[in-house]
Amino acid sequence: MIDLTPLVRRLAGTPLAAWANGLQAQLDARMDIGHGDLERWQGALDALPDLKPTDVELRERFRLDAPCADATRAQLRKALLGLSPWRKGPFDLFGVHIDTEWRSDWKWARVAPHLDLHGKRVLDVGCGNGYYQWRMLGAGADSVIGIDPNWLFFCQFQAIQRYLPDLPAWHLPFALEDLPERLEGFDTVFSMGVLYHRRSPIEHLLALKDCLVRGGELVLETLVIAGDEQNVLVPEDRYAQMRNVWFLPSVPALERWLRRAGFTDVRCVDVSITRVEEQRSTEWMRFQSLPDFLDPHDHSRTIEGLPAPMRAVVLARKP
């Protein structure tokens, strides 16, 4: 059982206290439903060796280090491979390098210079395996709660947290819809790589705003296209082989959506083309990846003939 008592204590006296008091029952109910592979993934977690980091680096990268025998390191590597595929990272744990599908550190390097997370209570929506949560703590966040209903990501987070049990980061296997309306308790809310998966993007923006305190900041990262305020791409079927991609706006259109959702101080701080060096197959994620989803003769187009992935980071404030 995952004990959420430390989280409840952390949120006592905050606007999130009432929500926190019901989280243990909500989590236990979700765990009872579970997933068919949970037993196998739990076996990988149980096989992790006992190690205590003497050196923790979260600000410039994710790296834990301590004296570690070769046999112990081999045991660690085998257990972590048992939680494959690893999509967000990379992680360096006691000499084991988890070379994840995404170079998420590159994205964080584009986002982090525009943020002030010191002392902030943070929510990461669609947090994946929690890579960014640790980097947010490294950037000075007071506490970080991540939500993502994917059970493998949940187990990967538990693997990392095994070696950082005292840090104020929590992963809840929930969707945004599982949170109460008008929660209004987080200083900063992240939504990175989520918006284009939502059938109703404005509803998603409104739900994110409901999670923020007044004056709180939204950090939104999503796929975009070139164009003016009227340009939005709606794929006929798949986009880069993904079935669940609904809306890819231009940056001006996205900024208008945010203003219509009631946000102020809307500003784009980064636009970048996703390169095949940033998202690719590795030993830790052996399935197809971005190089397989692009036109082999023209990397400016997807295999469907649509504009290749371009991503923007937009910041906005709740008035």
N, C-alpha and C positions, 0 to 999 in steps of 0.2 A: 504494500500500500504506500502511496505517495502521501507523506504527511505535510499538510499545508499550514500547520500551526505557525511556523515562522512567518509566512506570508500574512496570515491574519494579524499577528502581532505587529508586523511592519505597517500595515494599513490602518491600525487602530488610531482613531482620532483624525482620520482623513475623510474626505467625501466618499471614499471607497469602502469604508468600514462595514456598512450594512451588506454590501455585495460580497465582501470577503468572508463574512460570517457564514454564508451559504455555499461557499465554493467547495468545501470538503465533500459535502453531500452530492453536489453536482458532479464533481470529479469521480467520486466512487460509483455513481450511477453510470457514468460514461465508461468507466473501466469494466463494469459488469457486462456491458454490451460487447466491448472489446473488438478484436479483429482476429481473423483466422491465423495470422502469422505471429501473433503476440507471444505465444509460447516459445517459438523459435528465436525471436528477437530477445526475449527474456533470458534464454539460454546464453546468448552472446553477452548480455550484460552480466550475467552471473560468472562468466569466464574471464571478466576483466581482472587483472592482477591488482593487488593493493599497492598503491603508490601515493606518495605525498609530495607535491611539487615544492621545491625549494626556491624556484625562480618562476615567477608568473609575469608574462608580458601580454597585455591586452591593448595597449594604446597604439603601438606601431604595427602589431601583428598579433596573431594568436599563437602563443608558444608557452608550453609548460615544460619544465626541465627539473631533473633530479638524478642522482646516481641511479643507474638501472642496469642490471645484468643483461647480457645478450639473450639468455633464455627467457627472462621476464619480458624483454622487449618483443621477442618473437610471439609470446603468448598474447601480449597486448595487441600486436598487429593482427593476429589471427582473429581475435575477438572483434576488433573493429571492422575487419573485412566482413564478418558475419552480419554486420548491419548495413551492408551495401544495398543499393547504390547511394553514395554520398554526393549530394548535388551542390550544397553551399559550403564554402570554406575559403582557403585551406586551413587545416589545423596541424600544428606540430605538437605532439604529445610524447615527451620523454624519448625523443629520437625517432619516433614514427611520424612520417609525413603523410597526411591524408590529402592526396592530390585530387581535390574534388572537381566535378564537372565545371563549375563556375569559378572563376577567379573573383570571388566576392570581395576580396580585399581591394581590387581595382575599383569596383563600384563604391566601396566605402571611402576610398581616397578621393573620389569625386564629390561625395556627399558631405563628409565630415567637416571640411573647412568652412562650410556655410552655417554650421550649427553651434549652439551653446547649450550643452546638455548638463552643465554642472549643477548638481543638486536637484535635477529634474526627475519627476516620476513619469516613466515612459511606458507606452503601450506599443507593441510591435504586432501589427495585424498581418497574418500570413507569414509568420516568422520563420517558417521552414524548420531547420534543425537548430535554430538559435544562434547561428554564427554572429549575426549583427547584434544580438543582445549582449554578447560578451564584449564586442567592440564598443557598444554604447556605454557599458560600465567603464571600459578603458578611457572613454572620453569624459568621464566624470558624472554620469547619471547616478542618482540616488538609488533607484531601483528600476528594474525592467521586467515587465510581464509580457510574454509572447503568447499569442493564440494561433493555433493551426490545427485543423482536425485530422491531419495526416498522422497515422499511428507510427510509421517508421521514423518520421521526423521527431516525434515525441521520444521514441526510444534512443535516437541518436543524441538528443539533448541530454537524456538521462546518463548516457555514457560519459559525456563531457562533464556534466555536473558532478559525477562521481568523484572527480578530482578537484572540484571547486565548490564543496558543499556549503561553505559559509558566505558565499557571495549572493547578493540580493537579486537573483535572476530566477524566474519561474516560467515554465512552459505549460500551458493548459491546452488540452486537445479539443478546443472549442472553435467554432466558427464565430464570426462577428455577430451573427444573428442570435447566438446564445447569450450575448451580453444584455443586460437590462437597458431599456430605453433611457435616454437622458442620464447617462452615468455621470458625466461631467466631473471626472476626477483625475485626469491625466494632464500634465503640463505639455507633453509632446506625444503626438501619435504618428507612427510610421505606417505607411501602406506602400510597400515596394514590390512591384511585380504582381499586383492583384487586380487593379482596376480593369484591365482588358479582359479579365476572366468573368466580369460581372455583367449580367444581362441588363441591369439597370444602373449605369454608372452614377447618375445623379443621386439615386437612393444610397449608393455606397458612400458618396461624399457626405451626405446628410448624416449617415450613421457614424462616420468618423468624427464629424463635428460634434455629435452628441457625446462622444467620449471625452472631449476636451473641456478643461476649465475655461472660463472667460479669459481671453488674452493668450490662450494656449496655441501652440504651433502645430500645423500639419506638415509632414514631410511625405510628399507623394512622388513616387517614381513609377513610370509606366512607359509602355510602347507608344510612340507617336509617329506621325508622318509629316512631311513638309506641306506647307500650305498656309492659308489665311484662316480667319475665324469661321469660315463656312465649310472647311474641309475636314471630313471625318471618313475614315475607311471602315466599311462593314464587309468583312470577307464573306464570299458566297458560301464557302464551306470551311476548309482548313486554312490556317495561316502558319507557315513554317511547320507544317504537319501537325499543328495543334488544333484540335477540334473545338475547344472551348474559348475561342477568341472572338469577341463580339464587336468592340468599338476601339478603333485607333484614331484618336483625334490629332489634329495639328496642335502645336503648342498654343497658338492664340485661341483655338477652340477650347482647349483644356482650361486655359485661364478664364475664359468666359464661363465655362461650367462651374468653376470654383466660385466665381463671383455670384452666379445665379443661386448657388447653394448657400450663400450668405457669408462667405469668407472675405476677408479684407487683406490688404498688403500682399496680394498675389504676385509672385515673381518667379520666373524660371532662372535657375542658377547653373544648369548644366544640360547640354544636349550632346549625346555621343552615339556613334555607330558601334554596334556590337560586333567585335571581330572574332574570327574563329579561334584566335589565341585566348580569348576570354571565356568561351564556352565550347567545350570539346569533350570527347570521350577520354577516359583514363582507366587505369587499373581499378580505381575505386568507383567508377561509373562506366560500365562496359556497353551500355546501350547507345543507340544513335544519338548524335548531338548536332549542334549548329552546322558543321561542315556538310552534314547529310541533308540539311533542310534548305540549303541555298542552291540556286542554279549553278551547276558545276562550271558553266562557261561565263557566268556573269554574277559575281557575288553581290552586286547591287540589287539583285532580285531574289526572292524566295523561289523554291522549287515550283510554287504555284504561279509564278510570274508577278507577284506583288512586291512592293518596296521592302527591301531587307530590313531587319530589325534596327530601329533607332530608338533610343531611350532618353527620356527627359526627367529631370528632377525639378519639381516645382514646390515652393514653400508658400504657405498661406496661414493666416491667423484668424482665430475665432474672436469676433468683436465682443 
